[in-house]
Amino acid sequence: MSKSNRGSSKSIKPRRRAKPLDLPTSRRMLPLVERIVTDIIRDDKELNRLTFEQEGLDRDRRSLSWPERERRYAVQGEVTRLQNRLDEEIKELDSLGPVLMNRQVGLVGFPTIVNGKAAFFSWQVGETTVNHWHFDGEEARRPIPPHWQEESPARLARHR
């Protein structure tokens, strides 16, 4: 198994979505998105812990006692199981439309369009609702202006 799949400390590059989401839809999706992202963070931390243990056991594999060898095989199985579960959680989030932008902190972008440009409504684990946005490729999150919350998605696309 490749250890390059871990990558929890790296940001995931956002990709453009064909179907933008409006602010009310993004907020309605948040409870499900929050559960999925919380699971991703939990499983990613556990995967990193076990991968570290596996690397140590693999390095010393020739001198391990029988109980340590049993542990090595158990850890290998657990790493595979966790990686598969993590892959499924990421697929589930992807199927809904939001993009996991930073796995380590649980930063999620809900694709949208602002001024004709690809953008994201932004939410992070620990926040109560979607209150930020940013253009695709930007890291700085901006507060959502109050008047956006009252307007239709078609008018939002024209704001400066």
N, C-alpha and C positions, 0 to 999 in steps of 0.2 A: 504494500500500500504506500502510496506517495505521501510524504509528509508535507508537501507543498499545498495541500488542500486546506490546511489550517487557516492561515492568514487572518486571524482575528484582530490583529493590531492595525491592519491596513484598511483604508477606506475602500469601499467598492465604488468603482466609477459608475455614475448614473448613466443610464441609457435612455434614449428618447422613446416614448411610448406613442403609439398611433392614436390612442383614445385618451384625451386629457380628462381629468376629473375636476368637478367644481368643488367649491369649499363645503357646501352642505353635505355632499356625498362623501367627501374625505372625512368629515367629522362623524358621519354615521358609521363609517367603516372602522373608526378608531378602536372600539372595544375588541373586535376580532383581531385587528392588526396588532394591538398591544399584547394580546395573549400569545400570538405567534412570535413576535419579536422577543418577548420575555423568555419563551421556550428556546429560541435560537441563542440568546445570550447565555442562558443556563447550560445548554448542551455544549456550546462552544467552550465555555470555561472548563467543563468536565472533560471534554475532548483534549484540550490543551494539557490538563493535569495528567491524564492517562497517557498521552503521547510522550510527555516528559518521562514518565515512569517506564514506558515501553522502550524508549531510547536507551535508558540506563540498563534495563534488563537485556536488551539486544547486544549492547556493548560488552556485557559480562557473560554472555550466553554460554561460553565454553567452561566457565568455572561455577555455574549455578548448581546449588543443591536441588534435590528432587522437588521440594516444596516451592522453591524459587522458579523452577522450570514450569511447574503447574501454574504459578502466578503469571509467568510470561505468556503462556498460551491463553489464559483467561483475559489478560489485559489486551492481547491482540484481538480477541473476539469482541471485547467491549468497545475497543476503538473502532472496529469495523461497524458495529451496531450503531454507535453514536454518530459516525460519519454519515451512514445511510439515513438516520433519523434527521440529522441536520440538513442534508440534501433535500429531504421531503418537506421540511419546514420552509426552506428557502423557496422551493417550487410552489408551495401553497401561497406564500406571500406574493410571489411573482404572478401567480394566476389571478390575484385580486387587482393587480395594477401598481400598487406602491413599490418603491425601490428602496432596498436596504442600503443606505449610503455609508454608514459606519457601524459595523457589527459590534465593535467594542463598547460604544456608548449607546447603541440602540437608536441611531438617527435614521429616520425614514422620510423619504420624499414622496409626495403624492403628485404625479405629473399633471401639469396644467399649462396654460398659455397666458402670458402677460405681454401686452403690446406686440403681439404677433411672434413672440420669442418663447422657446421652450423654457419652462420654469417648474418649480416644485413648491407646493405647500409643504411645510416642514414641521415635523413632530419628533420629539425625543422621549425615550422612556423617562418617566418621572413627571412629565408635563400632563396637565389635565385635559387639554384639548389642542387642536391644531391652531396655533396663533402666530406662526411665522411663515415666511416664504423666501425664496431666492431663485435667481436665474440659474439655468443649467450651466455647470462649470464654475459657479461661485461657491465659496465656502461660507461667506458671511450671511447669516440669517437676519432677515428684516421682519419687524412686526407687521402683521396684516393690518392695513388701515381700516378703521371702523366702517367707512362707507362701502368697502368691498363686501362686507357681510350683508349689506342690504340690497346689493345690486345683482342683476342677472349675470350668468357666466358670459353672455355675449357682450355685455358692456364692460366686464372686467378685462377682456382681451384688449380693449382700447386704452386702458389707463397708462399713464406715464409715471 
